Amino acid sequence: MMRVTVRYFAAFRDAAGTASETIETGSKTTGELYSEMVTRHRGMGHEPAALVARNDELCDWDTKLEAGDEILLFPPVAGG
């Protein structure tokens, strides 16, 4: 288990009911953490077009997590 901070933006923030939270997780990658957060905050839904950043840098869903990381989750953005 490790401690990370998860920050939520836009619709994800609304679904989580908070802008950020520090959690203990057994997730090994950003993708696993995202799945964990979708389970924890069911209103988030599993959005394939969502974006993730680790310590303020956009990354892939298979990026490894380390204790103390700050993970940012961005829902898909509709354009027009």
BELPE-V327706 format. One record per residue. N is the residue number from 0. RES is the residue in one letter. SS is DSSP state (alpha for helix, beta for strand, coil for the rest). PHI is phi in whole degrees, 0 to 359 (none if undefined). D_FIRST is the distance of its C-alpha to the first C-alpha in whole Angstrom. Layout:
n = <N & N>
res = <RES & RES>
ss = <SS & SS>
phi = <PHI & PHI>
d_first = <D_FIRST & D_FIRST>
This chain:
n = <0 & 1 & 2 & 3 & 4 & 5 & 6 & 7 & 8 & 9 & 10 & 11 & 12 & 13 & 14 & 15 & 16 & 17 & 18 & 19 & 20 & 21 & 22 & 23 & 24 & 25 & 26 & 27 & 28 & 29 & 30 & 31 & 32 & 33 & 34 & 35 & 36 & 37 & 38 & 39 & 40 & 41 & 42 & 43 & 44 & 45 & 46 & 47 & 48 & 49 & 50 & 51 & 52 & 53 & 54 & 55 & 56 & 57 & 58 & 59 & 60 & 61 & 62 & 63 & 64 & 65 & 66 & 67 & 68 & 69 & 70 & 71 & 72 & 73 & 74 & 75 & 76 & 77 & 78 & 79>
res = <M & M & R & V & T & V & R & Y & F & A & A & F & R & D & A & A & G & T & A & S & E & T & I & E & T & G & S & K & T & T & G & E & L & Y & S & E & M & V & T & R & H & R & G & M & G & H & E & P & A & A & L & V & A & R & N & D & E & L & C & D & W & D & T & K & L & E & A & G & D & E & I & L & L & F & P & P & V & A & G & G>
ss = <coil & beta & beta & beta & beta & beta & beta & beta & coil & coil & alpha & alpha & alpha & alpha & alpha & alpha & coil & coil & coil & beta & beta & beta & beta & beta & beta & coil & coil & coil & beta & alpha & alpha & alpha & alpha & alpha & alpha & alpha & alpha & alpha & alpha & alpha & coil & alpha & alpha & alpha & coil & coil & coil & coil & coil & coil & beta & beta & beta & beta & coil & coil & beta & beta & beta & coil & coil & coil & coil & beta & coil & coil & coil & coil & coil & beta & beta & beta & beta & beta & coil & coil & coil & coil & coil & coil>
phi = <none & 219 & 258 & 225 & 254 & 247 & 250 & 248 & 234 & 52 & 298 & 295 & 297 & 297 & 294 & 282 & 75 & 201 & 278 & 199 & 206 & 257 & 230 & 263 & 223 & 258 & 297 & 259 & 229 & 297 & 294 & 296 & 296 & 301 & 300 & 297 & 290 & 296 & 292 & 290 & 239 & 306 & 293 & 290 & 66 & 263 & 264 & 296 & 266 & 295 & 243 & 225 & 229 & 243 & 52 & 71 & 235 & 305 & 213 & 272 & 286 & 258 & 293 & 291 & 268 & 229 & 306 & 89 & 299 & 247 & 252 & 250 & 245 & 243 & 288 & 301 & 251 & 276 & 243 & 177>
d_first = <0 & 4 & 7 & 10 & 13 & 15 & 19 & 21 & 25 & 28 & 28 & 24 & 24 & 27 & 25 & 21 & 24 & 22 & 22 & 19 & 16 & 13 & 10 & 6 & 5 & 5 & 8 & 9 & 12 & 14 & 16 & 13 & 12 & 16 & 16 & 13 & 15 & 19 & 18 & 17 & 20 & 22 & 25 & 23 & 24 & 23 & 25 & 26 & 28 & 25 & 24 & 21 & 20 & 18 & 19 & 22 & 23 & 23 & 22 & 21 & 19 & 18 & 17 & 14 & 11 & 10 & 9 & 11 & 13 & 15 & 16 & 19 & 20 & 24 & 26 & 29 & 32 & 35 & 38 & 42>
